[in-house]
Amino acid sequence: MALTDSMSKTLDDHGISHLLSNEVKLQTWLDVESALALAQAEYGVIPVEAAQNIKENAKYENLDLELMDEIYRKVGHGFVPFVKVFVKACDPEAGKYIHFGSTTQNIQQSSQSIVLKKVNGKFLELTKQILLNLADLAETHADSVMAGRTHGKHAIPITYGYKVATWISEILMSVERLEQLEPRVFTIMMGGAVGAFNSTGAVGVDVQNRVGELLQMDVMQIPSRAVNSPKVEYINALALLANNFHKVAEEVFQTSIEEFGEVSEGFQKGTIGSSTMPHKINPKLAKGIIANAQKLYSLTSVGYFSSARPFEADSTSNMLFDSILYEAVGLMREAIVRMVELSATLHVDAERLYVNANINHGIDNSEYIMMKLAERLGKDQAHELVYELAIDASLNKRRYSDVLAANEVVSTAFSQDEIAEMLKPESYVGLSAEISRETARSVRALYAG
């Protein structure tokens, strides 16, 4: 199950919950059965009149749900009750040809592929909106200087726009991955009980291809029920996208701590963070992303174990994949709707970023000093000298600029004004601003409008 909180009730999931409803599932079963009948009629397997009647009656409102439940309690099968009530919804002669030559998993897995392809479309749509939101953020803060951090410590300066551009680059990979996997993952299968077209013969292959065309879906090369790696691939792809969002959320979560104070989630007056501490405004969006992403990761290993079941079909694998696929989608839904909101409302405090970038009084620009000295001394000697000066400043609590100015080699090479300029964080951000703006432009070129 997805991990929900108060935000789950306030954020728009853009129809994803409806796509995962029982009504949509049953209607998709009907759509697949209808397409199968129409394809079989085209190839002379069943009468055309029967196929037309099946198509006309393949509507959710024609199903007697109470009777279906009653039959289910008697027979203990998850699909036979559906077939029986659908037969009753059609003319008696047409009813003879419903589910002709197919098996339960042919309809259920094909239906699942149709539903998940639509859900995946929603995920892609929302992810592209996230990318556009982040593009705005990258451009707005292309010049917002901040401390780059490695191993939890200050490294050299960057801009916030560059940080956002880095997030964008990984999310773009996930979009590409989700688009590329569709023909492999979301497929139609009509091969019968073991996938070898035993009940249909050669015409079964033509029928399967035609069903795919009617439903605008790709078909499995070999429609074996034992082929589960595409499902594992999809869960992996969702986990990687969730991981992209998780990374953003972790940075927001940590840098919104008062000691950093660099960002904060957007909130409205009246938002309550704690039932006992009136001052609390918690990072609700970030924590929801983190929690759902972490749970989603656990499903990948379950998928690998289930995919390796022996023989031509195994209901334990079917049951498990049905569970973890929909759980993965539910977890992704909770993460992605929060990420849409977070990317649109994140507040970045550029002044605080700059204050924090200066917290070490210029020592973060030691590489810049070293590279300038390397032009005169060589890299190794320059590194050794700057290392000694930086350690002196750190251990003896001296201002770095004073330590540099007091050194004969440095003071000979540079004036005090040049040293002061080189120690400003904005003097050593590399191509941060250019990368930020170019990344924003590329995202808009792909998705704006």
C-alpha positions as CSV (number, residue, x, y, z in Angstrom):
1,M,0.0,0.0,0.0
2,A,1.0,3.6,-0.6
3,L,2.1,5.6,2.4
4,T,-0.5,8.4,2.8
5,D,-0.8,11.4,5.1
6,S,-2.8,14.6,5.2
7,M,-1.3,15.8,1.9
8,S,-2.9,12.8,0.1
9,K,-6.3,14.4,0.5
10,T,-5.2,17.9,-0.6
11,L,-3.2,17.1,-3.8
12,D,-4.7,16.3,-7.2
13,D,-3.6,12.9,-8.5
14,H,-4.8,13.8,-12.0
15,G,-7.1,10.8,-12.4
16,I,-4.6,8.1,-11.5
17,S,-6.8,6.7,-8.7
18,H,-9.7,6.4,-11.1
19,L,-7.5,4.4,-13.6
20,L,-6.7,2.0,-10.8
21,S,-10.4,1.5,-9.8
22,N,-12.3,-1.7,-10.1
23,E,-14.7,-0.1,-12.6
24,V,-11.8,0.7,-15.0
25,K,-10.4,-2.8,-14.6
26,L,-13.7,-4.5,-15.4
27,Q,-14.3,-2.2,-18.4
28,T,-10.8,-3.0,-19.7
29,W,-11.5,-6.7,-19.4
30,L,-14.6,-6.1,-21.5
31,D,-12.6,-4.1,-24.0
32,V,-10.1,-6.9,-24.4
33,E,-12.8,-9.6,-24.8
34,S,-14.5,-7.4,-27.3
35,A,-11.3,-6.8,-29.3
36,L,-10.6,-10.6,-29.2
37,A,-14.1,-11.4,-30.6
38,L,-13.8,-8.8,-33.4
39,A,-10.4,-10.1,-34.4
40,Q,-11.6,-13.7,-34.4
41,A,-14.6,-12.7,-36.5
42,E,-12.3,-11.0,-39.1
43,Y,-10.4,-14.3,-39.4
44,G,-13.5,-16.5,-39.5
45,V,-13.0,-18.1,-36.1
46,I,-16.4,-16.9,-34.8
47,P,-19.5,-15.5,-36.5
48,V,-19.4,-11.7,-37.3
49,E,-22.9,-11.3,-35.8
50,A,-21.7,-12.7,-32.5
51,A,-18.7,-10.4,-32.4
52,Q,-20.8,-7.4,-33.1
53,N,-23.2,-8.3,-30.3
54,I,-20.3,-8.9,-27.9
55,K,-18.9,-5.5,-28.8
56,E,-22.3,-3.8,-28.3
57,N,-22.7,-5.2,-24.9
58,A,-19.2,-4.8,-23.6
59,K,-20.1,-2.0,-21.2
60,Y,-19.5,-1.9,-17.5
61,E,-23.1,-1.0,-16.7
62,N,-24.3,-4.2,-18.3
63,L,-22.5,-6.4,-15.8
64,D,-24.5,-7.8,-12.9
65,L,-22.0,-7.1,-10.1
66,E,-24.1,-8.7,-7.4
67,L,-24.4,-11.9,-9.4
68,M,-20.7,-11.8,-10.2
69,D,-19.9,-11.7,-6.5
70,E,-22.4,-14.5,-5.8
71,I,-20.8,-16.7,-8.4
72,Y,-17.3,-15.8,-7.1
73,R,-18.3,-17.1,-3.6
74,K,-19.4,-20.4,-5.2
75,V,-16.6,-21.1,-7.6
76,G,-13.6,-19.4,-6.0
77,H,-12.1,-18.2,-9.3
78,G,-11.2,-14.6,-9.9
79,F,-12.2,-14.4,-13.6
80,V,-14.9,-17.1,-14.4
81,P,-17.6,-15.1,-12.6
82,F,-16.9,-12.2,-14.9
83,V,-17.2,-14.4,-18.0
84,K,-20.5,-15.8,-16.8
85,V,-22.2,-12.5,-16.2
86,F,-20.8,-11.1,-19.5
87,V,-22.3,-14.1,-21.3
88,K,-25.7,-13.3,-19.7
89,A,-25.3,-9.7,-20.8
90,C,-25.1,-10.8,-24.5
91,D,-27.5,-12.6,-26.8
92,P,-27.5,-16.4,-26.1
93,E,-25.9,-17.2,-29.5
94,A,-23.2,-14.5,-29.1
95,G,-22.5,-15.6,-25.6
96,K,-21.2,-18.9,-26.8
97,Y,-18.2,-17.2,-28.3
98,I,-17.1,-15.0,-25.4
99,H,-13.6,-15.8,-24.2
100,F,-13.2,-18.2,-27.1
101,G,-9.8,-20.0,-27.1
102,S,-8.2,-17.7,-24.6
103,T,-7.2,-18.2,-20.9
104,T,-7.8,-16.0,-17.9
105,Q,-4.3,-14.5,-17.9
106,N,-4.6,-13.6,-21.5
107,I,-7.4,-11.2,-20.7
108,Q,-6.2,-10.1,-17.3
109,Q,-2.6,-9.4,-18.2
110,S,-3.6,-7.7,-21.4
111,S,-6.0,-5.6,-19.5
112,Q,-3.4,-4.8,-16.9
113,S,-1.0,-3.7,-19.6
114,I,-3.6,-1.3,-21.0
115,V,-4.3,0.2,-17.6
116,L,-0.7,0.6,-16.7
117,K,0.2,2.1,-20.0
118,K,-2.5,4.8,-19.3
119,V,-1.1,5.3,-15.8
120,N,2.4,5.5,-17.2
121,G,1.2,8.2,-19.5
122,K,0.0,10.1,-16.5
123,F,3.4,9.7,-14.8
124,L,5.1,11.0,-17.9
125,E,2.8,13.9,-18.1
126,L,3.3,14.9,-14.5
127,T,7.1,14.3,-14.7
128,K,7.3,16.7,-17.7
129,Q,5.4,19.3,-15.6
130,I,7.9,18.7,-12.8
131,L,10.7,19.3,-15.3
132,L,9.1,22.5,-16.5
133,N,8.8,23.7,-12.9
134,L,12.4,22.8,-12.2
135,A,13.5,24.6,-15.4
136,D,11.9,27.8,-14.1
137,L,13.7,27.3,-10.8
138,A,17.0,26.6,-12.5
139,E,16.7,29.8,-14.6
140,T,15.6,31.9,-11.7
141,H,18.5,30.9,-9.6
142,A,21.1,30.5,-12.3
143,D,23.2,33.1,-10.5
144,S,22.2,32.4,-6.9
145,V,25.6,31.5,-5.4
146,M,25.8,28.8,-2.8
147,A,28.3,26.3,-1.3
148,G,28.8,23.2,-3.3
149,R,29.0,20.2,-0.9
150,T,30.8,16.9,-1.1
151,H,30.9,14.3,1.7
152,G,28.7,16.6,3.8
153,K,31.3,19.4,3.8
154,H,31.8,22.5,1.7
155,A,33.6,21.9,-1.6
156,I,33.7,24.8,-4.0
157,P,30.9,27.2,-4.9
158,I,28.1,26.5,-7.4
159,T,24.8,28.2,-8.0
160,Y,21.4,26.8,-6.9
161,G,20.4,26.8,-10.6
162,Y,23.2,24.3,-11.3
163,K,22.0,22.1,-8.5
164,V,18.5,22.1,-10.0
165,A,20.0,21.4,-13.5
166,T,21.7,18.3,-12.0
167,W,18.3,17.1,-10.7
168,I,16.8,17.7,-14.1
169,S,19.5,15.7,-15.9
170,E,18.6,12.6,-14.0
171,I,14.9,13.0,-14.3
172,L,15.3,13.4,-18.0
173,M,17.0,9.9,-18.1
174,S,14.0,8.5,-16.2
175,V,11.6,10.0,-18.7
176,E,13.6,8.5,-21.6
177,R,13.6,5.1,-19.8
178,L,9.8,5.2,-19.2
179,E,9.1,6.1,-22.8
180,Q,11.5,3.5,-24.2
181,L,10.1,0.6,-22.2
182,E,6.5,0.9,-23.3
183,P,6.7,-1.5,-26.3
184,R,8.3,-4.1,-24.1
185,V,6.3,-3.8,-21.0
186,F,2.7,-2.9,-22.1
187,T,1.8,-5.7,-24.4
188,I,-1.2,-7.9,-25.5
189,M,-1.0,-11.7,-25.1
190,M,-3.5,-14.1,-26.7
191,G,-1.5,-17.4,-26.8
192,G,-3.8,-19.5,-24.7
193,A,-3.0,-21.6,-21.6
194,V,0.8,-21.9,-22.1
195,G,1.3,-19.3,-24.9
196,A,1.8,-21.8,-27.8
197,F,-1.6,-21.1,-29.5
198,N,-2.6,-24.7,-28.8
199,S,-6.4,-24.1,-29.2
200,T,-6.2,-21.8,-32.2
201,G,-3.3,-22.9,-34.3
202,A,-1.6,-20.5,-36.8
203,V,-4.6,-18.2,-37.0
204,G,-4.1,-17.4,-33.4
205,V,-1.0,-15.4,-34.2
206,D,-2.9,-13.3,-36.7
207,V,-5.8,-12.8,-34.2
208,Q,-3.3,-11.7,-31.5
209,N,-1.7,-9.1,-33.8
210,R,-5.2,-7.8,-34.8
211,V,-6.2,-7.5,-31.1
212,G,-3.1,-5.4,-30.6
213,E,-4.1,-3.2,-33.5
214,L,-7.6,-2.8,-32.3
215,L,-6.5,-1.9,-28.8
216,Q,-3.6,0.2,-30.1
217,M,-1.1,-1.9,-28.1
218,D,2.1,-3.8,-28.9
219,V,2.0,-7.6,-28.7
220,M,4.3,-10.1,-27.0
221,Q,6.7,-11.9,-29.3
222,I,6.0,-15.2,-27.5
223,P,2.8,-14.8,-25.3
224,S,4.1,-16.9,-22.5
225,R,2.7,-16.4,-19.0
226,A,6.1,-17.2,-17.7
227,V,7.7,-14.0,-19.2
228,N,7.7,-11.6,-16.3
229,S,10.9,-9.6,-16.8
230,P,9.0,-6.7,-18.4
231,K,7.1,-6.2,-15.2
232,V,10.4,-6.2,-13.2
233,E,11.7,-3.7,-15.7
234,Y,8.8,-1.4,-15.1
235,I,9.1,-1.6,-11.3
236,N,12.8,-0.8,-11.6
237,A,12.0,2.2,-13.8
238,L,9.5,3.5,-11.3
239,A,12.0,3.0,-8.5
240,L,14.7,5.0,-10.4
241,L,12.2,7.9,-11.0
242,A,11.3,7.7,-7.3
243,N,15.0,7.8,-6.5
244,N,15.3,11.0,-8.5
245,F,12.5,12.6,-6.6
246,H,13.9,11.2,-3.3
247,K,17.2,12.9,-3.9
248,V,15.5,16.3,-4.4
249,A,13.3,15.7,-1.3
250,E,16.3,14.8,0.9
251,E,18.1,18.0,-0.1
252,V,15.0,20.1,0.6
253,F,14.4,18.2,3.9
254,Q,18.0,18.8,5.1
255,T,18.6,22.4,3.8
256,S,15.3,23.6,5.2
257,I,16.6,22.9,8.7
258,E,17.1,26.2,10.5
259,E,20.8,25.8,10.7
260,F,20.9,25.8,6.8
261,G,17.7,27.9,6.2
262,E,18.4,27.8,2.5
263,V,15.0,26.6,1.2
264,S,11.5,26.0,2.5
265,E,8.4,24.3,1.2
266,G,5.6,26.6,0.1
267,F,2.7,26.7,2.6
268,Q,-0.5,28.7,3.2
269,K,-1.7,30.5,6.2
270,G,-3.5,28.0,8.4
271,T,-1.1,25.1,7.6
272,I,-0.4,23.2,10.9
273,G,2.8,21.3,11.4
274,S,2.2,20.0,15.0
275,S,-0.7,19.5,17.4
276,T,1.4,20.7,20.3
277,M,4.1,23.0,18.9
278,P,2.4,26.1,17.3
279,H,5.6,27.3,15.5
280,K,6.1,24.1,13.4
281,I,5.9,24.2,9.7
282,N,7.2,20.8,8.6
283,P,8.5,19.7,5.2
284,K,5.4,17.6,4.5
285,L,5.9,17.2,0.8
286,A,9.5,16.1,1.1
287,K,8.9,13.6,3.8
288,G,6.1,12.0,1.8
289,I,8.3,11.6,-1.2
290,I,11.1,10.1,0.9
291,A,8.8,7.6,2.6
292,N,7.1,6.3,-0.5
293,A,10.3,6.2,-2.5
294,Q,12.0,4.1,0.2
295,K,9.1,1.6,0.3
296,L,9.1,1.4,-3.5
297,Y,12.7,0.3,-3.7
298,S,11.8,-2.8,-1.6
299,L,9.5,-4.1,-4.4
300,T,12.3,-4.6,-7.0
301,S,13.9,-7.5,-5.2
302,V,10.5,-9.2,-4.7
303,G,9.9,-8.9,-8.4
304,Y,13.2,-10.6,-9.2
305,F,12.4,-13.6,-6.9
306,S,8.9,-13.9,-8.4
307,S,10.0,-13.7,-12.0
308,A,12.2,-16.7,-11.6
309,R,9.4,-19.2,-10.9
310,P,9.6,-22.4,-12.9
311,F,7.5,-23.9,-15.7
312,E,5.0,-22.2,-18.1
313,A,2.9,-20.5,-15.5
314,D,2.6,-20.2,-11.8
315,S,-0.3,-18.5,-10.0
316,T,1.9,-17.6,-7.1
317,S,3.9,-15.4,-9.4
318,N,0.8,-14.0,-11.0
319,M,-0.6,-13.1,-7.6
320,L,2.6,-11.5,-6.4
321,F,3.1,-9.5,-9.5
322,D,-0.4,-8.2,-9.4
323,S,0.2,-7.0,-5.9
324,I,3.6,-5.4,-6.3
325,L,2.8,-3.8,-9.7
326,Y,-0.2,-2.0,-8.3
327,E,1.7,-1.2,-5.0
328,A,4.6,0.3,-7.0
329,V,2.2,2.4,-9.0
330,G,0.4,3.5,-5.8
331,L,3.7,4.5,-4.2
332,M,4.8,6.3,-7.3
333,R,1.5,8.2,-7.4
334,E,2.0,9.5,-3.9
335,A,5.6,10.5,-4.6
336,I,4.9,12.2,-7.9
337,V,1.9,14.3,-6.9
338,R,4.0,15.6,-4.0
339,M,6.9,16.3,-6.4
340,V,4.7,18.3,-8.7
341,E,3.7,20.6,-5.8
342,L,7.2,20.8,-4.3
343,S,8.7,21.8,-7.6
344,A,6.1,24.4,-8.2
345,T,6.2,26.0,-4.7
346,L,9.7,25.6,-3.4
347,H,11.1,28.8,-1.9
348,V,14.8,29.4,-2.2
349,D,16.4,32.0,0.0
350,A,19.2,33.4,-2.2
351,E,20.5,35.7,0.6
352,R,20.9,32.8,3.0
353,L,22.6,30.7,0.3
354,Y,25.2,33.4,-0.1
355,V,25.7,33.8,3.7
356,N,26.3,30.1,4.0
357,A,28.7,30.2,1.0
358,N,30.8,32.7,3.0
359,I,30.7,30.9,6.2
360,N,34.3,29.7,5.8
361,H,35.5,33.2,4.9
362,G,36.8,32.3,1.4
363,I,38.6,29.0,2.2
364,D,36.2,27.2,-0.1
365,N,38.0,28.9,-3.0
366,S,41.3,27.3,-2.2
367,E,41.3,25.4,-5.4
368,Y,41.0,28.8,-7.3
369,I,44.0,30.2,-5.4
370,M,45.9,26.9,-6.1
371,M,45.2,27.0,-9.8
372,K,46.3,30.6,-10.1
373,L,49.5,29.8,-8.2
374,A,50.0,26.7,-10.3
375,E,50.6,28.9,-13.3
376,R,53.8,30.1,-11.6
377,L,54.8,27.2,-9.3
378,G,53.4,24.1,-10.9
379,K,50.4,22.1,-9.7
380,D,52.0,19.9,-7.0
381,Q,53.9,22.7,-5.3
382,A,50.9,25.0,-5.5
383,H,48.7,22.4,-3.9
384,E,51.2,21.8,-1.1
385,L,51.5,25.5,-0.3
386,V,47.7,26.2,-0.3
387,Y,47.1,23.1,1.7
388,E,49.4,24.4,4.5
389,L,47.8,27.8,4.4
390,A,44.3,26.5,4.6
391,I,45.1,24.1,7.5
392,D,46.8,27.0,9.3
393,A,43.7,29.1,8.9
394,S,41.4,26.3,10.1
395,L,43.5,25.1,13.1
396,N,44.5,28.5,14.3
397,K,41.1,30.2,13.7
398,R,42.7,32.8,11.5
399,R,40.9,34.5,8.6
400,Y,42.0,32.9,5.4
401,S,42.6,36.3,3.7
402,D,45.1,37.3,6.5
403,V,46.9,34.0,6.2
404,L,47.2,34.4,2.4
405,A,48.4,38.0,2.6
406,A,51.0,37.1,5.2
407,N,52.6,34.5,3.0
408,E,55.5,35.8,0.9
409,V,54.8,33.7,-2.2
410,V,51.1,34.6,-2.3
411,S,51.6,38.2,-1.5
412,T,54.2,38.5,-4.2
413,A,51.9,36.9,-6.8
414,F,48.7,38.8,-5.9
415,S,47.7,42.1,-4.4
416,Q,45.3,42.2,-1.5
417,D,42.5,43.4,-3.7
418,E,43.2,40.4,-6.1
419,I,43.2,38.0,-3.1
420,A,39.9,39.5,-1.8
421,E,38.3,39.1,-5.3
422,M,39.5,35.5,-5.6
423,L,38.0,34.6,-2.2
424,K,34.5,35.7,-3.2
425,P,32.3,32.7,-3.9
426,E,30.8,34.2,-7.0
427,S,34.3,34.4,-8.5
428,Y,34.6,30.6,-8.8
429,V,31.3,29.0,-9.8
430,G,32.6,27.7,-13.1
431,L,29.9,27.3,-15.8
432,S,27.1,26.9,-13.2
433,A,25.0,29.8,-14.6
434,E,25.5,28.8,-18.2
435,I,24.6,25.1,-17.4
436,S,21.5,26.3,-15.5
437,R,20.2,28.4,-18.3
438,E,21.0,25.9,-21.1
439,T,19.3,23.1,-19.1
440,A,16.2,25.3,-18.6
441,R,16.1,26.1,-22.4
442,S,16.5,22.4,-23.4
443,V,13.6,21.4,-21.1
444,R,11.3,24.1,-22.5
445,A,12.3,23.1,-26.0
446,L,11.2,19.5,-25.3
447,Y,8.0,20.1,-23.3
448,A,6.7,23.7,-23.2
449,G,3.4,24.0,-25.0
